Amino acid sequence: MFEKYPDVVSVPELCKMLGGISKKLAYKMLANGEIFSVRVGRSYKIPKVSVIAYLTGNVLSDKNKTA
């Protein structure tokens, strides 16, 4: 799944992966923790596995991530 995408994607790539959703919706999903991401400076870095987990129902977030 998503072989053509790198292991860590950006918000525009996330939008494409999710069928062309808007950037506004993508940022809302990241802010709500629906898709796990890491904020680096002013940008979000989203592991591809987080997108796959979201789509398959295995949601990864800060709340259920072990330290």
The 8 nearest C-alpha neighbors of each residue, nearest first, counted from 0:
[[1, 2, 51, 3, 4, 47, 48, 16],
 [2, 0, 3, 4, 16, 47, 5, 51],
 [3, 1, 4, 0, 5, 6, 47, 16],
 [2, 4, 1, 5, 0, 6, 16, 12],
 [3, 5, 2, 1, 6, 8, 47, 12],
 [6, 4, 7, 8, 3, 47, 2, 1],
 [5, 7, 47, 46, 8, 4, 48, 45],
 [8, 6, 46, 45, 5, 47, 44, 9],
 [7, 9, 45, 12, 44, 5, 46, 47],
 [10, 8, 12, 11, 44, 13, 45, 43],
 [9, 11, 13, 12, 14, 43, 8, 25],
 [12, 10, 14, 13, 9, 15, 22, 8],
 [13, 11, 15, 9, 14, 10, 8, 16],
 [14, 12, 10, 16, 11, 15, 9, 17],
 [13, 15, 20, 19, 11, 17, 12, 16],
 [16, 14, 19, 12, 18, 13, 17, 11],
 [15, 17, 13, 14, 18, 12, 19, 1],
 [18, 16, 14, 15, 19, 20, 13, 50],
 [17, 19, 15, 16, 20, 14, 13, 21],
 [18, 20, 15, 14, 17, 21, 16, 13],
 [19, 21, 14, 18, 17, 24, 22, 25],
 [22, 20, 23, 24, 25, 14, 19, 26],
 [23, 21, 25, 24, 26, 14, 20, 11],
 [22, 24, 26, 21, 25, 27, 20, 28],
 [23, 25, 27, 21, 22, 26, 28, 20],
 [24, 26, 22, 28, 27, 23, 29, 21],
 [25, 27, 29, 23, 28, 24, 30, 22],
 [28, 26, 24, 30, 25, 29, 31, 23],
 [29, 27, 25, 33, 31, 26, 30, 24],
 [30, 28, 26, 32, 34, 27, 31, 33],
 [29, 31, 27, 32, 28, 26, 33, 34],
 [32, 30, 28, 29, 33, 27, 34, 26],
 [31, 33, 29, 34, 30, 60, 35, 28],
 [32, 34, 28, 31, 29, 35, 60, 58],
 [35, 33, 32, 29, 49, 53, 28, 36],
 [36, 34, 60, 59, 49, 32, 33, 29],
 [37, 35, 45, 44, 43, 34, 29, 38],
 [38, 36, 44, 43, 39, 45, 35, 46],
 [37, 39, 43, 42, 44, 40, 36, 41],
 [40, 38, 42, 41, 43, 37, 44, 36],
 [39, 41, 42, 38, 43, 37, 44, 36],
 [40, 42, 39, 38, 43, 44, 37, 10],
 [43, 41, 39, 40, 38, 44, 9, 10],
 [42, 44, 38, 37, 39, 45, 36, 9],
 [45, 43, 37, 36, 9, 8, 38, 7],
 [44, 46, 36, 8, 7, 47, 9, 43],
 [47, 45, 7, 48, 49, 6, 8, 44],
 [46, 48, 6, 50, 49, 7, 45, 8],
 [47, 49, 51, 46, 50, 52, 6, 45],
 [50, 48, 52, 47, 46, 51, 35, 34],
 [49, 51, 53, 47, 52, 48, 54, 34],
 [50, 52, 48, 54, 53, 49, 55, 47],
 [53, 51, 57, 49, 55, 58, 50, 54],
 [54, 52, 58, 50, 56, 51, 55, 57],
 [53, 55, 51, 52, 56, 50, 57, 58],
 [56, 54, 52, 53, 57, 51, 58, 50],
 [55, 57, 53, 54, 58, 52, 51, 59],
 [58, 56, 52, 55, 53, 59, 54, 51],
 [59, 57, 53, 52, 56, 60, 34, 33],
 [60, 58, 35, 49, 57, 34, 63, 52],
 [61, 59, 35, 62, 32, 63, 64, 58],
 [60, 62, 64, 63, 35, 59, 32, 65],
 [61, 63, 60, 64, 59, 65, 32, 35],
 [62, 64, 61, 60, 65, 59, 58, 66],
 [63, 65, 61, 62, 60, 66, 59, 35],
 [66, 64, 63, 61, 62, 60, 59, 35],
 [65, 64, 61, 63, 62, 60, 59, 35]]
